[in-house]
Amino acid sequence: MKKTKYVFVTGGVTSSLGKGIIAASLAKLLQKRGYSVTIQKLDPYINIDPGTLNPYEHGECFVTDDGAETDLDLGHYERFLNIPTSQANNVTTGRIYQSVINKERRGKFLGKTVQIIPHITDEIKNRIQLLGKTGEFDIVITEIGGTIGDIESLPYVESVRQLLWELGHENAISIHLTLIPYLAAAGELKTKPTQHSVKMLMQSGVSPDILVCRSEHKLNDSIKNKLALFCNVKKEAIIESLDVETIYDVPNLMLEQKLDEVVLNKMKLPMDGTPHLKEWNEFLTKHRNPKNTIEIGLVGKYVELHDAYKSIVESFIHAGAHNEVKVIIRWIHSEKLTEENVPSRLMGLNGILVAPGFGDRGIEGKIDAVKYARENKIPFFGICLGMQMAVIEFSRNVLGLKDVFSIEMKPTAENPVINLMEEQKSVVDKGGTMRLGSWKCVLKEGSKVKEIYGKEIIEERHRHRYEFNNDYLKQIENAGMIATGKNPDTNLVEIIEIPSHPWFVGTQYHPEYKSTVLNPHPLFVSFIKAALEHYLK
């Protein structure tokens, strides 16, 4: 079995410095050097998972193949590494405490007083090492959520301290990401915030091996010497992380700064040649040099926070580069759409995507957007709730049914074309109880989606409670909207399309979760291609 080594990434000074992107970039470089690498995120909030968190507060909830509702950083990990994550890649304080309390209730601690140390920290250490014990990975990178000094992060930092001591310096190292602010009035970079951040980290017993410094300006030798002196870090282990045009530039930036070399040297691991980022840089070249520009309308109810649709936005970038086009997103709040203003709000778009979501707020705006796309032959993509709204719109305006709705929004609807799934009817708890994770779907012969995927059976990730009501399937299909993808076991309709429309596809699943830099999702690639054709008309 492999002797797994561990890299811990902490953050200081301020949040949102990009620990996840630094961790993913380092992992990419180590992967390209031939090492098997994975990344996990430890989140300090007490929620069991992000599934019940407001998208405005936490951004997107990312879903893994095995049905974990996780932090959006796991999406970055998958997009960079091109390998799937799992339940083990995201741990929250809520999950840690729940596990320890359950053990206490079962008498696992033999009547001992249950405390933060050792019981909570032991549970954290076990979770950290879970992926390493599989023997599958040479290196496990662990990102600690939050900022040094946060009360809720203290048990995680203490667990890191213990592991650094237990595993030994060659088997576990610490990277600390901080900010070097530039004061325009003084005309200079300031190291004091980083010094204080490192001091606070060291007071917790963790001395960083590497400093990654976010800055708007290059760090000169004087700055690096000062940081080395006051932070007890070797000068060559002080890594400059300048602001870049796109997150996908960061692996190249870290390669230039030799972050991967410093990490491998610290852990006494062999280093052969230079990481080859040929395919990665081909993607970047296409991304930077588009031949055309198209505009896609993203119709959603959380558009004030773009991170609520993070995977969709990144999927547009991947598919745009593949088609050598720049995708401009027009953010459209569905709550502000009305039948009267839809033409002016959506005019000029080359494609319309109606996004996922929950609840009845902004629903009529989504339905109006679907109608506009259908009637004006604009490429349309509906995801999860977006697909359900397409079914409602078609049933109302093509079939002419009255009082058409989803049971979610109107339980008393006369024509509930979207119904609550049978297995969901007895569910009371909200967290982690939806239809989650990867499920099979059989594609209809001769359909657009069968042509796009190039195979008959696919597996895609889900996150929903409601489904297409098969009682209406026959009359909907007779009117021209076809179910072209179904789950082989439950007969659940997974995909609808309108063959008479240039490109009109709705999916019950979330294809955006599986799009990566090197493998853009085929549905997004096809949708952007159709939008380009619409633009070139």
C-alpha positions as CSV (number, residue, x, y, z in Angstrom):
1,M,0.0,0.0,0.0
2,K,1.2,3.5,-0.8
3,K,2.5,5.7,1.9
4,T,0.2,8.7,1.6
5,K,1.6,12.2,2.2
6,Y,-0.5,15.1,3.4
7,V,-0.6,18.8,2.5
8,F,-2.7,21.2,4.6
9,V,-3.8,24.5,3.2
10,T,-4.9,27.3,5.6
11,G,-5.8,30.9,5.0
12,G,-5.2,34.1,6.9
13,V,-5.9,37.9,6.8
14,T,-9.1,37.7,4.9
15,S,-11.6,35.2,3.4
16,S,-12.0,34.6,-0.3
17,L,-8.3,34.6,-1.1
18,G,-8.7,31.4,-3.2
19,K,-7.5,28.5,-1.0
20,G,-9.5,26.1,-3.2
21,I,-7.9,27.4,-6.4
22,I,-4.4,27.2,-5.0
23,A,-5.1,23.7,-3.7
24,A,-6.5,22.6,-7.0
25,S,-3.6,24.2,-9.0
26,L,-1.0,22.5,-6.8
27,A,-2.9,19.2,-7.2
28,K,-2.9,19.7,-11.0
29,L,0.9,20.2,-11.1
30,L,1.5,17.2,-8.8
31,Q,-0.9,15.1,-11.0
32,K,1.0,16.1,-14.1
33,R,4.3,15.0,-12.4
34,G,2.8,11.5,-12.2
35,Y,1.4,11.5,-8.6
36,S,-2.1,10.4,-7.8
37,V,-3.7,13.3,-5.9
38,T,-7.0,14.2,-4.3
39,I,-8.3,17.2,-2.4
40,Q,-10.7,17.5,0.5
41,K,-12.4,20.4,2.1
42,L,-13.0,20.8,5.8
43,D,-15.8,23.3,6.5
44,P,-16.2,24.8,10.0
45,Y,-19.9,25.4,9.9
46,I,-22.3,23.2,12.0
47,N,-24.6,22.3,9.1
48,I,-24.3,18.7,8.2
49,D,-23.8,19.7,4.6
50,P,-24.5,22.7,2.3
51,G,-27.7,21.2,1.1
52,T,-29.9,23.2,3.4
53,L,-28.0,26.5,3.1
54,N,-29.3,29.5,1.2
55,P,-27.5,29.9,-2.2
56,Y,-27.3,33.6,-1.5
57,E,-25.2,32.8,1.6
58,H,-23.1,29.8,0.4
59,G,-23.3,29.8,-3.4
60,E,-23.8,26.6,-5.3
61,C,-24.3,23.2,-3.6
62,F,-22.1,20.8,-5.6
63,V,-23.2,17.1,-5.8
64,T,-20.9,14.1,-6.2
65,D,-21.5,10.8,-7.9
66,D,-22.2,9.1,-4.6
67,G,-24.8,11.7,-3.6
68,A,-22.9,14.0,-1.3
69,E,-24.2,17.6,-1.1
70,T,-20.9,19.5,-0.8
71,D,-19.1,22.8,-0.9
72,L,-18.7,24.4,-4.3
73,D,-14.9,24.1,-4.0
74,L,-15.3,20.4,-4.8
75,G,-16.4,21.6,-8.2
76,H,-13.1,23.3,-8.7
77,Y,-11.3,20.2,-7.6
78,E,-13.1,18.1,-10.2
79,R,-12.8,20.7,-13.0
80,F,-9.0,21.0,-12.4
81,L,-8.1,17.3,-11.8
82,N,-10.7,15.7,-14.1
83,I,-11.4,13.0,-11.5
84,P,-14.6,12.6,-9.4
85,T,-14.8,13.5,-5.7
86,S,-16.9,11.7,-3.1
87,Q,-18.6,11.9,0.3
88,A,-15.1,11.7,1.9
89,N,-13.9,14.9,0.1
90,N,-16.0,17.2,2.1
91,V,-16.3,17.2,5.9
92,T,-18.3,19.7,8.1
93,T,-18.2,20.4,11.8
94,G,-21.8,19.3,11.9
95,R,-20.9,15.9,10.5
96,I,-18.0,15.6,12.9
97,Y,-20.0,16.4,16.0
98,Q,-22.9,14.3,14.8
99,S,-20.6,11.3,14.5
100,V,-19.0,11.8,17.9
101,I,-22.4,12.3,19.6
102,N,-23.8,9.2,18.0
103,K,-20.8,7.2,19.3
104,E,-21.3,8.6,22.8
105,R,-25.0,7.6,22.7
106,R,-23.9,4.0,21.7
107,G,-21.5,3.9,24.6
108,K,-18.3,3.8,22.5
109,F,-16.4,6.0,24.9
110,L,-16.9,3.7,27.9
111,G,-18.3,6.4,30.1
112,K,-15.5,8.9,29.6
113,T,-16.1,12.6,29.4
114,V,-16.3,13.5,25.7
115,Q,-14.2,16.6,24.9
116,I,-12.9,18.6,22.0
117,I,-9.5,17.1,22.6
118,P,-9.1,14.2,22.1
119,H,-12.6,13.1,20.8
120,I,-13.5,15.8,18.3
121,T,-9.9,16.1,17.1
122,D,-9.5,12.4,16.7
123,E,-12.7,12.3,14.6
124,I,-11.3,15.1,12.4
125,K,-7.9,13.3,12.0
126,N,-9.7,10.1,11.1
127,R,-11.7,11.9,8.4
128,I,-8.6,13.6,7.1
129,Q,-6.8,10.3,6.7
130,L,-9.8,8.4,5.3
131,L,-8.8,9.0,1.7
132,G,-5.2,8.3,2.4
133,K,-6.0,4.9,3.9
134,T,-7.6,3.7,0.6
135,G,-4.1,3.3,-0.8
136,E,-5.3,5.0,-3.9
137,F,-3.5,8.4,-3.5
138,D,0.1,9.4,-3.1
139,I,-0.8,12.8,-1.8
140,V,-4.0,14.2,-0.1
141,I,-4.4,17.9,0.0
142,T,-6.7,19.2,2.7
143,E,-8.1,22.7,2.6
144,I,-9.2,24.1,5.9
145,G,-12.2,26.4,5.5
146,G,-12.4,29.8,7.1
147,T,-9.6,32.1,8.3
148,I,-7.0,31.6,11.0
149,G,-8.4,33.2,14.2
150,D,-12.0,32.0,13.6
151,I,-13.2,30.3,16.7
152,E,-15.0,27.6,14.7
153,S,-11.7,26.6,12.9
154,L,-9.7,26.0,16.1
155,P,-10.4,22.2,16.3
156,Y,-9.3,21.8,12.7
157,V,-6.1,23.7,13.3
158,E,-5.4,21.6,16.4
159,S,-6.0,18.4,14.4
160,V,-3.5,19.6,11.8
161,R,-1.0,20.4,14.5
162,Q,-1.3,16.8,15.9
163,L,-1.1,15.2,12.5
164,L,2.0,17.2,11.5
165,W,3.7,15.9,14.7
166,E,2.4,12.4,14.4
167,L,3.1,11.9,10.7
168,G,6.5,13.6,10.7
169,H,7.8,16.5,8.6
170,E,8.5,14.5,5.5
171,N,4.9,13.1,5.4
172,A,2.9,16.2,6.2
173,I,3.4,19.9,5.5
174,S,1.5,23.1,5.9
175,I,0.8,25.8,3.4
176,H,-0.6,29.2,4.6
177,L,-2.3,31.5,2.1
178,T,-2.3,35.2,3.1
179,L,-2.7,38.7,1.6
180,I,0.0,41.3,1.0
181,P,-2.0,44.4,0.6
182,Y,-0.8,47.5,-1.3
183,L,-1.4,50.8,0.3
184,A,-1.7,53.4,-2.5
185,A,-1.2,56.3,-0.1
186,A,2.1,54.9,1.1
187,G,3.0,53.5,-2.3
188,E,4.1,50.2,-0.9
189,L,3.2,46.6,-0.1
190,K,2.6,45.8,3.6
191,T,3.7,42.5,5.2
192,K,2.4,43.2,8.7
193,P,-1.0,41.5,8.1
194,T,0.8,38.3,7.0
195,Q,3.1,38.5,10.0
196,H,0.2,38.7,12.4
197,S,-1.6,35.8,10.5
198,V,1.4,33.6,10.8
199,K,2.0,34.5,14.4
200,M,-1.7,33.5,15.1
201,L,-1.2,30.2,13.3
202,M,2.0,29.5,15.2
203,Q,0.3,30.3,18.5
204,S,-1.9,27.3,17.6
205,G,1.2,25.2,17.3
206,V,1.4,25.1,13.4
207,S,4.4,26.6,11.7
208,P,3.8,27.0,8.0
209,D,6.3,25.4,5.7
210,I,5.2,27.5,2.7
211,L,3.7,30.9,2.4
212,V,1.5,31.7,-0.7
213,C,1.1,35.4,-0.8
214,R,-1.8,37.0,-2.8
215,S,-1.0,40.4,-4.1
216,E,-1.8,42.9,-6.8
217,H,2.0,43.7,-7.2
218,K,5.1,41.6,-7.5
219,L,7.0,40.8,-4.3
220,N,10.6,42.1,-4.5
221,D,13.5,40.5,-2.7
222,S,13.2,42.9,0.2
223,I,9.6,41.9,0.9
224,K,10.5,38.2,0.6
225,N,13.5,38.6,2.9
226,K,11.3,40.3,5.5
227,L,8.6,37.6,5.3
228,A,11.3,34.9,5.7
229,L,12.8,36.6,8.7
230,F,9.6,37.3,10.6
231,C,7.6,34.2,9.6
232,N,10.3,31.5,9.9
233,V,9.8,30.4,6.3
234,K,12.7,29.9,3.9
235,K,12.8,32.5,1.1
236,E,12.4,29.9,-1.7
237,A,9.2,28.8,0.1
238,I,7.6,32.2,-0.2
239,I,5.3,31.9,-3.3
240,E,3.9,34.9,-5.1
241,S,0.3,34.6,-6.2
242,L,-0.6,37.6,-8.4
243,D,-4.2,38.4,-9.6
244,V,-4.8,36.8,-12.9
245,E,-7.4,37.0,-15.7
246,T,-9.0,33.6,-15.0
247,I,-8.7,30.9,-12.3
248,Y,-7.4,28.6,-15.1
249,D,-4.2,30.7,-15.3
250,V,-3.3,29.8,-11.7
251,P,-1.6,26.4,-12.4
252,N,0.8,28.1,-14.8
253,L,1.4,30.8,-12.3
254,M,2.2,28.3,-9.6
255,L,4.4,26.4,-12.0
256,E,6.4,29.5,-12.6
257,Q,6.7,30.1,-8.9
258,K,7.8,26.4,-8.4
259,L,5.2,25.7,-5.8
260,D,5.1,22.0,-6.8
261,E,8.9,21.7,-6.6
262,V,9.0,23.2,-3.1
263,V,6.3,20.8,-1.9
264,L,8.0,17.8,-3.4
265,N,11.4,18.8,-1.9
266,K,9.8,19.3,1.5
267,M,8.3,15.8,1.4
268,K,11.4,14.2,0.0
269,L,9.5,13.0,-3.1
270,P,11.3,12.4,-6.5
271,M,10.9,15.1,-9.1
272,D,11.3,14.1,-12.7
273,G,11.2,16.6,-15.5
274,T,8.6,19.4,-15.7
275,P,4.8,19.0,-15.6
276,H,3.4,19.1,-19.1
277,L,0.3,21.3,-19.3
278,K,-0.1,20.9,-23.1
279,E,-3.9,20.2,-23.2
280,W,-4.5,22.7,-20.4
281,N,-2.7,25.5,-22.3
282,E,-4.5,24.5,-25.5
283,F,-7.7,25.2,-23.7
284,L,-6.4,28.5,-22.4
285,T,-5.3,29.5,-25.9
286,K,-8.8,28.9,-27.3
287,H,-10.3,30.7,-24.3
288,R,-8.2,33.8,-24.8
289,N,-8.5,33.9,-28.6
290,P,-12.2,33.4,-29.5
291,K,-13.3,33.7,-33.1
292,N,-16.8,34.9,-32.2
293,T,-18.7,36.3,-29.2
294,I,-22.2,35.1,-28.3
295,E,-24.6,36.1,-25.5
296,I,-26.5,33.6,-23.4
297,G,-29.3,34.5,-21.0
298,L,-29.1,32.8,-17.7
299,V,-32.5,33.0,-16.1
300,G,-32.5,32.3,-12.4
301,K,-33.7,33.5,-9.0
302,Y,-30.3,33.8,-7.3
303,V,-28.5,35.8,-10.0
304,E,-27.4,38.5,-7.5
305,L,-24.7,36.0,-6.4
306,H,-23.1,34.5,-9.4
307,D,-21.5,31.7,-7.4
308,A,-25.0,30.3,-6.9
309,Y,-24.6,29.0,-10.5
310,K,-20.8,28.4,-10.4
311,S,-20.7,25.1,-12.3
312,I,-23.0,26.4,-15.0
313,V,-20.8,29.5,-15.5
314,E,-17.7,27.3,-15.7
315,S,-19.4,24.9,-18.1
316,F,-20.0,27.8,-20.4
317,I,-16.3,28.6,-20.3
318,H,-15.3,25.0,-21.1
319,A,-17.8,24.7,-23.9
320,G,-17.0,28.2,-25.2
321,A,-13.3,27.3,-25.5
322,H,-14.2,24.1,-27.3
323,N,-16.3,26.1,-29.8
324,E,-13.7,28.9,-29.9
325,V,-16.3,31.5,-28.8
326,K,-16.5,33.9,-26.0
327,V,-19.7,33.3,-24.0
328,I,-21.1,36.5,-22.4
329,I,-23.7,35.8,-19.8
330,R,-26.7,38.1,-19.4
331,W,-27.9,37.6,-15.9
332,I,-31.7,37.7,-15.8
333,H,-33.6,37.7,-12.6
334,S,-36.7,35.6,-13.2
335,E,-38.7,37.5,-10.5
336,K,-38.4,40.6,-12.6
337,L,-39.6,39.0,-15.8
338,T,-43.1,39.5,-16.9
339,E,-45.0,38.5,-20.1
340,E,-44.9,42.2,-21.1
341,N,-41.2,42.8,-20.6
342,V,-39.8,39.5,-21.7
343,P,-39.2,40.5,-25.4
344,S,-37.2,43.6,-24.4
345,R,-35.3,41.7,-21.6
346,L,-34.4,38.7,-23.8
347,M,-34.0,40.4,-27.1
348,G,-30.7,39.7,-28.9
349,L,-29.8,36.6,-27.0
350,N,-28.3,33.6,-28.9
351,G,-29.3,31.1,-26.3
352,I,-31.4,30.9,-23.1
353,L,-30.7,28.7,-20.1
354,V,-33.3,28.4,-17.4
355,A,-31.5,27.5,-14.2
356,P,-32.2,25.1,-11.3
357,G,-33.8,26.3,-8.1
358,F,-36.5,25.6,-5.5
359,G,-39.7,27.3,-4.4
360,D,-42.3,29.4,-6.1
361,R,-40.5,32.8,-6.2
362,G,-39.8,33.9,-9.8
363,I,-41.5,30.9,-11.3
364,E,-43.8,32.7,-13.8
365,G,-40.7,34.6,-15.1
366,K,-39.0,31.3,-15.9
367,I,-42.1,30.1,-17.7
368,D,-42.3,33.3,-19.7
369,A,-38.6,32.9,-20.7
370,V,-39.2,29.3,-21.9
371,K,-42.2,30.5,-24.0
372,Y,-40.1,33.2,-25.6
373,A,-37.3,30.7,-26.4
374,R,-39.7,28.2,-27.8
375,E,-41.7,30.6,-30.0
376,N,-38.7,32.5,-31.3
377,K,-36.6,29.4,-32.1
378,I,-33.8,30.5,-29.8
379,P,-31.6,27.6,-28.5
380,F,-33.0,26.6,-25.1
381,F,-31.5,24.6,-22.2
382,G,-33.5,23.9,-19.1
383,I,-31.8,22.3,-16.1
384,C,-33.7,20.5,-13.3
385,L,-36.4,23.1,-12.3
386,G,-35.7,24.7,-15.8
387,M,-36.8,21.4,-17.4
388,Q,-39.9,21.3,-15.3
389,M,-40.8,24.8,-16.2
390,A,-40.5,23.9,-19.9
391,V,-43.0,21.1,-19.4
392,I,-45.4,23.4,-17.6
393,E,-45.1,26.1,-20.3
394,F,-45.7,23.5,-23.1
395,S,-48.7,22.1,-21.3
396,R,-50.2,25.5,-20.8
397,N,-49.6,27.1,-24.2
398,V,-49.4,24.2,-26.6
399,L,-51.7,21.6,-25.0
400,G,-54.0,24.3,-23.7
401,L,-54.5,22.7,-20.3
402,K,-55.9,24.9,-17.5
403,D,-54.4,25.3,-14.0
404,V,-51.1,23.6,-14.9
405,F,-48.4,23.6,-12.3
406,S,-45.9,21.7,-10.2
407,I,-47.1,20.2,-6.9
408,E,-44.1,22.0,-5.4
409,M,-45.6,25.4,-6.2
410,K,-49.3,24.6,-6.1
411,P,-50.4,21.3,-4.3
412,T,-54.0,21.8,-5.5
413,A,-53.2,22.2,-9.2
414,E,-55.9,20.7,-11.5
415,N,-53.1,19.5,-13.9
416,P,-50.0,18.7,-11.9
417,V,-47.7,17.9,-14.8
418,I,-44.8,17.9,-12.3
419,N,-45.4,15.7,-9.3
420,L,-43.6,14.8,-6.0
421,M,-41.6,11.6,-6.4
422,E,-43.3,8.7,-4.7
423,E,-40.4,7.9,-2.4
424,Q,-40.3,11.6,-1.3
425,K,-43.9,11.6,0.0
426,S,-42.9,10.3,3.4
427,V,-39.8,12.4,3.8
428,V,-39.8,14.9,6.7
429,D,-36.1,15.9,7.1
430,K,-34.8,18.3,4.5
431,G,-31.0,17.7,4.6
432,G,-29.6,15.0,2.3
433,T,-33.0,13.5,1.5
434,M,-33.5,14.4,-2.1
435,R,-32.8,12.1,-5.1
436,L,-29.1,12.7,-5.1
437,G,-26.0,11.5,-7.0
438,S,-25.5,9.6,-10.2
439,W,-28.3,7.7,-11.9
440,K,-28.6,5.9,-15.2
441,C,-30.5,7.2,-18.2
442,V,-31.4,5.4,-21.4
443,L,-31.5,7.7,-24.5
444,K,-34.1,7.4,-27.2
445,E,-32.9,6.3,-30.6
446,G,-32.9,9.1,-33.2
447,S,-33.0,11.8,-30.5
448,K,-30.8,14.9,-30.4
449,V,-29.4,13.9,-27.1
450,K,-28.5,10.4,-28.4
451,E,-26.6,12.1,-31.2
452,I,-24.9,14.5,-28.7
453,Y,-23.8,11.9,-26.3
454,G,-22.9,9.3,-28.9
455,K,-24.1,6.4,-26.7
456,E,-27.3,4.8,-25.4
457,I,-26.8,4.8,-21.7
458,I,-25.5,7.7,-19.7
459,E,-25.0,8.5,-16.0
460,E,-25.6,11.9,-14.6
461,R,-25.9,13.6,-11.2
462,H,-29.3,14.6,-9.7
463,R,-30.6,16.9,-6.9
464,H,-34.4,17.0,-6.9
465,R,-37.7,15.9,-5.2
466,Y,-40.1,16.4,-8.0
467,E,-40.5,14.7,-11.4
468,F,-42.3,14.6,-14.7
469,N,-45.8,13.2,-14.2
470,N,-46.1,10.3,-16.5
471,D,-49.9,10.5,-16.5
472,Y,-49.4,13.4,-19.0
473,L,-46.6,11.8,-21.1
474,K,-48.8,10.6,-24.0
475,Q,-50.6,13.8,-24.7
476,I,-47.5,15.9,-24.3
477,E,-45.6,13.7,-26.7
478,N,-48.5,13.8,-29.2
479,A,-48.3,17.6,-29.1
480,G,-44.6,17.5,-30.0
481,M,-42.5,17.5,-26.8
482,I,-40.7,14.1,-26.6
483,A,-39.3,12.3,-23.6
484,T,-35.9,11.3,-25.0
485,G,-34.2,10.0,-21.8
486,K,-35.6,7.8,-19.1
487,N,-34.3,6.0,-16.0
488,P,-34.4,2.3,-16.9
489,D,-35.5,1.2,-13.4
490,T,-38.2,3.8,-12.5
491,N,-39.3,5.1,-16.0
492,L,-38.6,8.6,-14.6
493,V,-38.4,11.1,-17.5
494,E,-34.9,12.5,-17.4
495,I,-34.8,14.5,-20.7
496,I,-37.3,16.3,-22.8
497,E,-36.8,17.9,-26.2
498,I,-38.8,19.4,-29.0
499,P,-37.6,17.9,-32.3
500,S,-39.2,20.7,-34.4
501,H,-37.1,23.4,-32.6
502,P,-33.5,24.1,-33.6
503,W,-32.2,23.2,-30.1
504,F,-34.7,22.7,-27.2
505,V,-33.5,20.4,-24.4
506,G,-34.4,20.0,-20.8
507,T,-32.7,17.7,-18.3
508,Q,-33.9,16.6,-14.9
509,Y,-30.3,16.1,-13.9
510,H,-27.4,18.6,-13.6
511,P,-25.0,18.1,-16.5
512,E,-22.9,21.1,-15.2
513,Y,-21.6,19.1,-12.3
514,K,-19.6,16.8,-14.7
515,S,-18.1,19.4,-17.0
516,T,-14.3,19.8,-16.7
517,V,-11.5,21.8,-18.5
518,L,-10.3,18.7,-20.4
519,N,-13.8,17.1,-20.8
520,P,-16.4,19.8,-21.4
521,H,-19.9,18.4,-21.0
522,P,-21.3,17.4,-24.4
523,L,-24.7,19.0,-23.8
524,F,-23.1,22.4,-23.1
525,V,-20.8,22.0,-26.1
526,S,-23.8,21.3,-28.3
527,F,-25.9,24.1,-26.8
528,I,-23.1,26.7,-27.3
529,K,-22.6,25.4,-30.9
530,A,-26.3,25.9,-31.5
531,A,-26.1,29.4,-30.0
532,L,-23.2,30.2,-32.3
533,E,-25.2,29.0,-35.3
534,H,-28.0,31.3,-34.1
535,Y,-25.6,34.2,-33.9
536,L,-24.1,33.5,-37.4
537,K,-27.6,33.5,-39.1
